[in-house]
């Protein structure tokens, strides 16, 4: 007699779609806004990574020729392609290094917030009971504070630095994703594959890690992409108010704050970092919308 053959089992991650790379390329060919946004993000990432090679001048160095005879900033020209700031520093070089600061803080802060939000939402949704009540009440308390004022208060306690800005943004921005993950887990934990896993005696941690988490990955990717834009905006706002990235390090928000004082005589000081910030946030938002449609198996294919 031959041994009985067990029927093949379906993978736990039923949300993984075959040929995702091919679908992404095909979707980009037919979606001009998504293609432009992804292209902008690639250019931004390359500019941030290779800022030391691309920057024509050191970002913190002042130049006597960067100031006019009256002591003001110099306009765009052959030596300073985007002009100089009131301290005689090259604006283009500071923009490139500011891109590095914005991306690093945005990705790290949003990454920490995503990890915390997924953990809280997954544990609260699956375990339920007093654990869910306690974690959701903490979430509600954090969400009740105005985001910018809460960040300013925390920075006032910890002191302005890039590390503290990352921690503060992560502490305040995990709540929305935690509530979304919790609602998804509440519906997933009643599915047959989770009930079967509990019946087999698997531990709660193994069920959450092997059977629930893979189904949450598309949602996590989309909201993590959108969250980077929000984190970059918060960092720029804090730097604009003087409690973010400390001077003299380059930051787009800090450059906008400095440029508003010279708007009439040196508009490039305001427009250059403002346009960079606008395009970056817009690109992340459009890329997040594209990923949402791409990773949603119930959505019709984009034309």
C-alpha positions, 0 to 999 in steps of 0.5 A: 500500500502506498502512503496517503498523499496529503492535499496541497495547502494554500499559503498563509499569505493569500494576498501576495499576487503573482507577477507583482513586478510585471504588473507594477511595470505595466501599471507605470506605463499606463499611469503617468502621474505614478510614473512621474512620482516614482521617477521623482522619488528615484531622483530624490534618493540619488540626490540624497545619497550622492549629495557629497559628489553632486554638491558644487560647494560644501554646504556649511562653508561661507564665501565672500563672493556669496555676498553682494557689496551691500551684504545681501545674498547673491542671485543665481549665476555661474558660480552659484547656480541657485544663488547664495543665502544671507550667510554666503553659502551655496543654496544648491549644495544646501538643498542637496544635503537638505534632501538627505536630512529630510529623507533620513528623518522621514524614513527612520521616523516613519519606520519606527512609527510603522513598527510600533503601530503594527505591533499595537494594532496586531496585539490589540486586535488579536488578543482583545479583552483588557489588552485591547482596551488598554492599548486603544485607550492609550492610542486615543490619548495620544491622538487627542493631542494636536500633532505639531504642538505635541511635537514642539512640547516633546522637543522642548523637553528632549532638545533639538537634534535629528535623533530627537526629531525622529523619536518625537515623530515616531511617538506621535505618528503610530496611532493611525496605523495602529487603529487601521491594523486593529480593524483588519485583524478583527476581521481576519482572526475569525477566518477559517485559517486562523481558527484552524491554527488555534485548533492545532494549538499554535501559540498566539505569537506564531499565529500573529507572525505566520498567519495574520501579519502576511495579510497586513503587508499590502496595507502596511506598505501603502500607509508607510509610503504615505507616512513618509510624506507626513513625517517630512512635513513635520520635520520641515515644520519643526525646523521652520519653527527653530526646534527641529534640525539644529543650525547650521545643518541644512534643512528645507524647513530651516531654509524656508524660514530664512528665505521669508526674511528676504522674499522681496530681494531674494525670492530664490531663497524661499522658492527653491526649498519650497518647491523641493518640499512640495514635489517630495510630499506630492511624489510620496502621496501619488506613489502611495495611491499607486501602491494602494491600487496595485496591492489591492487584489479587489481593485480593478486593474488601472488603465 
